[in-house]
Every structure is written in C-alpha cells, then in structure tokens.
C-alpha cells in the first residue's frame, strides 16, 4: 500500500469513526433518522426510536 493509499484509508476511517460517534449520540438522545430513497434525511423523530 502506497503513502496516498494509507492517507486515504486513514481519512476514511476517521470519517467512519465520526459518523459512528454522531449516531451513538443520536441514539442516546432517543432520535432516529427517517430516510428518503435517495439517502437524504427527512426528519429526526424521537417517536421512531421506540421511546
């Protein structure tokens, strides 16, 4: 693996870790995302969290 491949892999892992952290915080807050088919978030609704 070359230098730029390593940098790209590290940046991708950092982004995934940030996404995981945000999702964990949303879960703790009782929020769930409601997604459209194209991947855009419509709303974040506590009632979708089953609380």
C-alpha positions as a Markdown table, in Angstrom:
| # | Residue | x | y | z |
|---|---|---|---|---|
| 1 | Unk | 0.0 | 0.0 | 0.0 |
| 2 | Unk | 1.4 | 3.4 | -1.0 |
| 3 | Unk | 1.6 | 6.5 | 1.0 |
| 4 | Unk | -1.5 | 8.1 | -0.6 |
| 5 | Unk | -3.5 | 4.9 | -0.2 |
| 6 | Unk | -2.6 | 4.9 | 3.5 |
| 7 | Unk | -3.7 | 8.5 | 3.9 |
| 8 | Unk | -6.9 | 7.8 | 2.1 |
| 9 | Unk | -7.6 | 4.8 | 4.2 |
| 10 | Unk | -6.9 | 6.8 | 7.4 |
| 11 | Unk | -9.2 | 9.7 | 6.3 |
| 12 | Unk | -12.0 | 7.1 | 5.5 |
| 13 | Unk | -11.6 | 5.5 | 8.9 |
| 14 | Unk | -11.7 | 8.9 | 10.6 |
| 15 | Unk | -14.9 | 9.8 | 8.8 |
| 16 | Unk | -16.5 | 6.5 | 9.8 |
| 17 | Unk | -15.5 | 7.0 | 13.4 |
| 18 | Unk | -17.1 | 10.5 | 13.4 |
| 19 | Unk | -20.3 | 9.1 | 11.8 |
| 20 | Unk | -20.4 | 6.3 | 14.5 |
| 21 | Unk | -20.0 | 8.9 | 17.2 |
| 22 | Unk | -22.8 | 11.1 | 15.9 |
| 23 | Unk | -25.1 | 8.1 | 15.5 |
| 24 | Unk | -24.3 | 7.0 | 19.1 |
| 25 | Unk | -25.2 | 10.5 | 20.4 |
| 26 | Unk | -28.4 | 10.5 | 18.5 |
| 27 | Unk | -29.3 | 7.0 | 19.8 |
| 28 | Unk | -28.6 | 8.2 | 23.4 |
| 29 | Unk | -30.9 | 11.2 | 22.7 |
| 30 | Unk | -33.6 | 8.9 | 21.5 |
| 31 | Unk | -33.5 | 10.2 | 17.9 |
| 32 | Unk | -33.9 | 8.2 | 14.8 |
| 33 | Unk | -33.4 | 9.3 | 11.2 |
| 34 | Unk | -36.1 | 8.9 | 8.7 |
| 35 | Unk | -34.5 | 8.5 | 5.3 |
| 36 | Unk | -35.8 | 9.1 | 1.7 |
| 37 | Unk | -34.9 | 6.7 | -1.0 |
| 38 | Unk | -32.1 | 8.9 | -2.3 |
| 39 | Unk | -30.5 | 8.9 | 1.2 |
| 40 | Unk | -31.4 | 12.4 | 2.3 |
| 41 | Unk | -32.6 | 12.7 | 5.9 |
| 42 | Unk | -36.3 | 13.8 | 6.1 |
| 43 | Unk | -36.7 | 14.3 | 9.8 |
| 44 | Unk | -35.3 | 13.1 | 13.1 |
| 45 | Unk | -38.1 | 11.9 | 15.2 |
| 46 | Unk | -37.9 | 10.6 | 18.8 |
| 47 | Unk | -41.1 | 8.5 | 18.3 |
| 48 | Unk | -39.2 | 6.5 | 15.7 |
| 49 | Unk | -36.8 | 5.4 | 18.4 |
| 50 | Unk | -39.4 | 3.4 | 20.2 |
| 51 | Unk | -39.5 | 5.6 | 23.3 |
